[in-house]
Every structure is written in C-alpha cells, then in structure tokens.
Amino acid sequence: MSNLKELCSGLPLDPLPFNHGRDPNVPHAPVRTPNLSPGEERLALRNALRYFPPHLHATLAPEFAQELRQYGHIYMYRFCPTMTMRAFPIDQYPCRTRHAASIMLMILNNLDHAVAQFPQELVTYGGNGQVFSNWAQFRLVMHYLSIMTEQQTLVMYSGHPLGLFPSLASSPRCVITNGMVIPNYSSRDQYEKMFAIGVTMYGQMTAGSYCYIGPQGIVHGTMLTVLNAGRRYLGSSDLRGRVFVTSGLGGMSGAQAKAAVIAGCIGVIAEVDEAPLKKRHEQGWLMEVSDDLDHCMQRIRKARSSKTALSLGYHGNVVDLWQRFLQEYERTGELLVDLGSDQTSLHNPFSGGYYPVQLSLRQANQLMSTDPPRFKALVQESLHQQVAAINKLSDAGMFFWDYGNAFLLEAQRAGADVQKHGGGATEFRYPSYVQHIMGDIFSLGFGPFRWVCTSCDPADLALTDDIAATVLEDISVTVTERVRQQYMDNIRWIREAGKHKLVVGSQARILYSDQIGRVSIALAINQAIADGRVSAPVVISRDHHDVSGTDSPFRETSNVYDGSAFCADMAVQNFVGDAFRGATWVALHNGGGVGWGEVTNGGFGLVLDGSEEAGRRAELMLNWDVSNGVARRCWSGNSFASETIQRTMEDQRQLRVTMPFPVQDEQVLDRALQG
C-alpha cells in the first residue's frame, strides 16, 4: 500500500495483502481476556468474516481464530496498511468534498505512530481508546469518505461503517456512536465479550470521534490544573521549587512532564514501561530519566533548592515512589512533595491500565492473561499500599487530587481508605480536580477549544495562534476579574505555544476559552481563510472533557450536587444539538476518562472553509455547545454558572434559560419534613 488513492480503494481482496502480523518495532496493546464460550468464539469469527466474500473465508478464518485466541480480539492485522499513517495536507485526499477529506485527515492523525499509543491495535490513547475495532472497518470508512457527496452522511456504529445514507447538505457528514449499550448490560465484563465478538467499541473520548490532537491537549489542561491547584492549595501561582508527583507517561498522561515545566514546578512522574519514557524523553518533553530512587531524591532536593523547573521520569512503579517519599519524610521530617495526583489508566485497571507494585511489567502482562482473578487481587492490594502512603503524606501537608482517571473510585472498590465521612455519592477523602480546581472554570464557560490546520503548514498554525491571542486580548479588557484571570492564563499559553514545541502529529492547537472567545476565534479564523491569509480549511473541535460534552459523576459533573450527577441528558442533548446546528461530524460515546459504563460523552468536528455558511454554522453551534452545559450547571445551583448564563442571556436576546430559585431558609425544609 503506497499511496492515499490505494488506501481509499476499499478492502484489498484480489490479491489479499501479505499478512505481516504484528510489527515488533511498535508498542502493542495488552492481551485481552474476554473469556468467551465456544459458542461466543464461533460468533466472533462469523462476525469478522462477514466483511469478506465467502471464497476468502477458508483463508481468513484460521488467522482470525488465532488472533482471537492469542490476543483476545480480531484486529485483522493482514489488512493493516504498510504506508506511513499521518495527517496529509487536505488537497492530497482523493475525495469529492473537503468535509470528507478533513475527516480523513483527522482519522489518519489518530493512527499516526507518533500519536497513537498502540497503532496496530487502532488504539489512540488510554490503553483501549479505539478508533476502529479492526482494519477492515478502517479501510471501508476511508473508501466511503472518498466517494461521499454533500448529500450523504456516513453512519458509524461502534467502529462499524453502516453505510452512506442520503441526507441534507446542512446535515453532518458523519454521525458516530460508540458503545451505546442498553444500560443494564454495560458492565466491564460484558464489554470485554461484546468487543471481542465485534459488536461494540470503547472510543474513549477523542479517539473514537477522530478528534485527538496528540498529548498537547492534556499538556494545556494539566498546566491549568497545576497552576490553579497552586493558587487554591499553596496560595500562589508561582510554583518554582514546588514538587508535583504523579504517574503515567503513555498517551494522555504523557503530557504531564511538559505541563509541569511550563507551569514552572518540579514534575516527578513514575512510569513502569520503558517505551513511553523513551518516547517522551526523545520528544524533549521529559528532561531526565532515572530508575534509581536515591538519585531521584537527590535531583528533587537540588531542583527545590535552586527553584529550577524540572521534569524527572522515574522508571519504576509509582507505589515505590510514593513509599520512598514517605520514608524520606519519616526519616528526616522533610516533606519533599507539595502536590500529588495520578494518571494511570484506572478506567481499565485489570487489562493493562494499572500495574501492581508486586510484579514486573513482563510478569504483570503475563499474569493478567493467564490468571485474571489473581492479577485483580494484586492490583487491589497495590492500590491499598499506594493510598496508605498518600494518606500519610497528605496528613503531613501534601495536597492530593483525583485526576478523573477513576483512581479514587477503584481504590474505594479495592477497600482502600478513601472514604469521605458524611460525603455524597461522588465525594471521596480527596477531591477530583473538577470539584476543587476545574469545575468552576467549566461553570464560567471555559473549556478545551481546539483547531487543526488542514494545510499541515506550520505557518498557518502560527497565524491562527496570533489570531486567537489577539481575539482573547481584545475580549479580556471587557470581562470581570475572575474571568480575566482565565483569559490571561490562556493568552500566555498561546503566545508561548510555538516555543514549547507542542505539536505532535497534525498542525493543531488547543486553549481554554469561554463562549464568546470560542465564537470570536472561529469567526476570525474563518475570515482569515476567506481572505487567503490562512491557506486551507481549519477544523475546529474540542475535547469531550468540557462544559457540556460529558456527563461523568466522578469527573466532569462531580461538582453537580443536586442529585443529577448520574444523569446523562446534557451530553446527549449536546450531541443532538450540535448535529442540527451545523457540525460537520458528531459523536456520542459510552465511557471515556473514568471508564466504560461510568460516563456518557460526545464531541464534534466543524470545518471552517471561509464561507459565510461556515461562519453561521460556527456561531450557532458554538453558542449552543457552551450554553447547554452552563445552563445545566446553573440549574444545579452553581453560582458562577448562574452569573455566566445571565450575562449570556443579556447578550443573546433569543436565549431564555429557566433559572432556579434557591431555598434561602433551611428551616422551611426542616419544618416540612418534621411535619
């Protein structure tokens, strides 16, 4: 497979491509353990073969059966392209419409070996965040996009392209659903079976919606989180000499090292797998690597003393790292850590998302497939040890938060001491970063807005950076002081983005902005395309982790206290509303961040091509995309959201939101309930 035209020609069947199997030079997903019955194995094989004509079944069935038994899933490695997967400039795709070409660009970026965590298993990030379930689906999607017109919509069922269906020119060109399982059948074990059978898929967030832009997105979010954690817990945004300890350098978590340095602190990140450590170090995102805890303690003390920003990767288990910090404190009385969190993939704790301290990486990968119950027990014991060390350091003055990766949820399920006495269903001993740090930012309407220059030209990205910064600077003089602080953080970010070399994969950028900022940036970029200053269309999008995009009671909506944190109306309404207000494609997912069955979330892509129509779509859709979540947060009782939506209604006369009347006298409730 040598070029895009061939890649878009459909499934290569005559002749079949040579089966190269797994490439030993790239990382691979852990073996899955779906525990299929003989009848379910037969069904999985039958389902895989339906992509191919009967005369090929005798050839393909044995290798698909081998993949299923060896890896726990049928990936169809034979059909994995040999060409380099990356975001190519938009004019190189063999398409009838630039909207389809933009979707192609985003898909190929998700599978770029520099971007994807396990590219041959079609996993972009998070250990199991799939773009597609198998390579036949990928090839069919690329073919459908190449022949699509502006009167068709590609319908995606959990990685499977159902087909092209007639639609309006104003309709989305692609509608994606991932993991839409009947609620009573949405357990983790049932997912493993359904994924192995080939009927559903875990798309994480921006993996399955084709909107991932590499770890840059989480660099910015982590930088803002650490800065605001410093303001809240340490009383200052000057983090020089302060130590932030966490874990994970894989897909999303790989951004932590870079974010720590940009924030000005000392980031110490544990990672058990040498491959991501090496990758982040070669990228320049991780300054130093060591597998010696004595050396790590020396470097931390030196950096603290000199107040020098540092990112230090510890090649080892995070439990050992936390226990060593505790030993240092108990031995010397010196608390070497100020801020702490965790970004292991605990949404997927028993299939490679978390490695127990009792085992080496190789031992763990073997045990999770040969003896899953024993592996689960070791994971839970490891979580006990990790929490015990964190609790003692916290008692000594360290500030810890859950990063929305289900760390506290899984620790609670393991029986570790993370309960908050008298707390609600979404509260633990430690807050989530949404509850204490980012939740109020969401209620102000701020969230991760992003764009991708489809020319793949760094000059276009630099120009759009300048456009965005200028727009934010103009708006910042008109807003309240609370909102202005968020603007200034993001103006600093965008002005310095180029020097930090954040691009991995497509020429993309992210910043946090509120409703007026997003709309204004989009319209300014669209005008620059119309004027010819930006050379090609720009895709605007956002992380699903946003104001309105995600209902997640242990993360995005963990600071919703009216009892609706477990309801998913907001995310579903957002998906539907974006679709008929102008999005080029939309996605709705089960799972993401905290894990399968724990979250409902959605996202979109919208192509700006310089036309007046694109401007109208962007303005209408982006206003809804933010106001929906702010209105919901207002109704739940959040005062920041109430102020924000009232100001928005003043600016938009057609917007009318139902406002809550808070109970002002608690004795009214007492008397009513006593009566």
Secondary structure as UniProt FT lines:
FT   HELIX           4..7
FT   TURN            24..25
FT   HELIX           38..49
FT   TURN            50..51
FT   HELIX           54..56
FT   HELIX           57..71
FT   HELIX           77..79
FT   HELIX           90..92
FT   HELIX           98..110
FT   TURN            113..115
FT   HELIX           119..121
FT   STRAND          123..125
FT   TURN            126..128
FT   STRAND          129..130
FT   HELIX           135..147
FT   TURN            150..151
FT   STRAND          152..157
FT   TURN            158..159
FT   STRAND          160..166
FT   TURN            169..170
FT   STRAND          174..178
FT   HELIX           183..185
FT   HELIX           188..197
FT   TURN            204..210
FT   TURN            214..215
FT   HELIX           216..229
FT   HELIX           230..234
FT   TURN            240..241
FT   STRAND          243..247
FT   HELIX           252..255
FT   HELIX           256..263
FT   STRAND          266..271
FT   HELIX           274..283
FT   STRAND          288..290
FT   HELIX           293..306
FT   STRAND          310..315
FT   HELIX           318..332
FT   STRAND          339..340
FT   TURN            346..347
FT   HELIX           349..353
FT   TURN            357..358
FT   HELIX           361..370
FT   HELIX           372..395
FT   TURN            396..397
FT   STRAND          399..400
FT   HELIX           407..413
FT   TURN            414..415
FT   TURN            421..422
FT   TURN            425..426
FT   HELIX           434..438
FT   HELIX           439..443
FT   TURN            444..445
FT   STRAND          447..453
FT   TURN            454..455
FT   HELIX           458..476
FT   TURN            477..478
FT   HELIX           481..496
FT   HELIX           498..500
FT   STRAND          508..513
FT   HELIX           515..531
FT   STRAND          538..542
FT   TURN            547..549
FT   STRAND          550..551
FT   TURN            553..559
FT   TURN            565..566
FT   HELIX           569..581
FT   STRAND          585..590
FT   TURN            596..598
FT   STRAND          600..608
FT   HELIX           612..635
FT   TURN            636..637
FT   HELIX           639..651
FT   TURN            653..654
FT   HELIX           666..674
//
